[in-house]
């Protein structure tokens, strides 16, 4: 612990953390939708992989949630 940091976490910290997690979840969902769109328009698996790499997306990090 440092003298520069408060010993307790206030509500602002918790709210900021929750907003950050929500933003991360939105990014993951958007990346999954993007990958799905690319896959629908790609000519084959290699084309899909190349297009996703060009967008900076990795296949192993994309997990689409089932629509409810």
N, C-alpha and C positions, 0 to 999 in steps of 0.2 A: 504494500500500500504506500502511496505517495502522499505527501502533504498537499500536493496540487490537486488531488482528486478527492471528491467527497466520499465519505465512507458509506453513504446510502444511495440507493437509486431512487430517483423521484418518478412521478407519474409521466413526466415529459420523456424520460428515457424509455419507458415501457411503450408509450405511444409511438415514438420514433422507431423503435424496434419493430412494432407491429406493422407500421407503414412500410418499412423496408422488406419485411417478409411478404406482405401483400404485393409489393412491386415485383419481387422475385417470382412469385407465383404467376403474375400476369406475364412476365417475360418468358417463363417456361411454357405457358399455354400458347403464347404468340409464336414461339419457335416451333412448337409441335404443329400448329396450324400451317405455318410456312413450309415445314418439311412435307406435310401431307399434300399441299398444293403443288410443290415441286415434284413429288412422286407421281402425282396424277398427270403431269405434263411431260415427264421425262420419257425418253424413248426406251431406255433399259436401265438396269441397276447401276451400271458404270456411269451413265449419263446423270442419273440421280445423285450419285455420290459426288461427282465433279461439281454439279450445280450447288449442292449443299456446302461443299468446301469453299466455293466462290463466295457464298453468303456468310461464311464463317461459322457454319453450324456443323456439329459433329453428330454422327449417327448414334453413338453410344450414349450421348447425353439427352437424347430426345425420347420422351415417353409420353405418348398421347393418352389422355384420359378418355374413357368411354363416355359418349354423350348420354346424358340422363333424360 
